[in-house]
Amino acid sequence: MTEQDRPITEQELHAYVDGQLDATRLTEVEAFLAQHPEAAQKVKEYQAYNQGLHALFDSTLQEAVPEILAGKPQVRKKAVPYLQVAAVVAALAVGSVFGWVFRGNMETSAPSTLAMVNDAFASHVVYTPEVAHPVEVTVDREQHLVTWLSKRLKTDVRAPALKTIGYELLGGRLLSSEGEPAAQFMYENAKGQRLTLFVRHKKTAESQTAFRYASQDNVQGFYWIDGNLGYALIGEVDKEVISNAAHVVYQELNR
Amino acid sequence: MADFDQLIADHIPRLRRYARALVRDVHAADDLVQDCLERAWSRQHLYDSSQTMRPWLFSILHNIYANAARQYHRTPPLVPLNQVDETIDAQQETDLTLRDLQRSLALLANEHREVLLLVGLEQLSYKETAEVLNIPLGTVMSRLTRARDKLRDLMHNQPAPHIRRVK
């Protein structure tokens, strides 16, 4: 059977409509359509659908791309009461001497706060030893990282700069804490010591607190609730180091 | 890798167009695109730069959509019939035909709509479409055939007063 004799298939009619027909079959298909008005009508309608789709949706191509899609950060700086900063700074100074710090209004932390701290410790211990993939999104994509985590947590999340104390941001990842999205930022100093900052939404039962200290084995952490977020800064470093780092994190976040 | 950023940026308008056609609601469509871009960024190391980027991005978008199609469909697609004016000129007739098309498109099964849009709107090759949807080429062809049959059926059976306008 020669090429010319081969019957025209329905698939070839679609390929004709979509401009994907093998060039060697073009003449045959057009000859076929000339002799089969019903098929020709169908083809015409199919072509009209393709054109109609363009007429309906091509305007999207001309629209300016929204900033959030262009990857620009959504982070806004928030206004901060100075008194509160001062209180925390003072609390930290005391805290570095007495171990656990300012107790805010609560005698003990709410259960959900403790759950957050547990998740923060667990995540720190799981991810900081990773060599190849310590973070999900690396610092060279910092803006995307922040935009992404902000969207997932449905609030502005920031990765504070800790360069003043020798820690560089490595990146971060999305985690889960009590069924809710949480963020982890990871930092590293020149010696390869790593800190993680764990962030998640404040639960309704939690009220604003200043810094609290927690430790598990040789891992130290400070945690606090600020605004609508709960934070935990974790590291396998001396308590004074983590205390000072928490101080810097707090100031950076409220800058 | 600045090239990667630029490549992604170049594809955003087309991803938006496809998402808009797929889920109709503008905001839900942009959510879908944003989810797609986030995943693309986070999987940058998995991107094979010897391949063209478009099928890769569209397949990411498809997979997100396939896993959570429901959450992206917020707005009912139907237009009440009583909004259709009885006296219509040629431009309005075109608009009506387009509206019929949009409505019919919304009534297709997801698997049919996706193939129809990737081929007819995004003008992907059948092979690329198979890659995006992770299905065999033969399945692309049979879905495309079914999608257009069904669409034609819907277009020919639009409720009055549209039916008089369909040539």
Interface residues (C-beta under 8 A of the other chain):
Chain A: E10 Q11 H14 A15 D18 G19 Q20 K42 E45 Y46 Y49 N50 G52 L53 H54 A55 L56 F57 D58 T60 L61 E63 V65 P66 I68 L69 A70 G71 E136 V137 D140 R141 H144 W148 K151
Chain B: M1 D5 A9 I12 P13 R14 R16 R17 R20 A21 D30 V33 Q34 L37 E38 W41 S42 Q44 T97 L98 L101 Q102 L105 L116 L117 V119 G120 L121 Q123 S125 Y126 M141 L144 T145 R148 L151 R152 M155
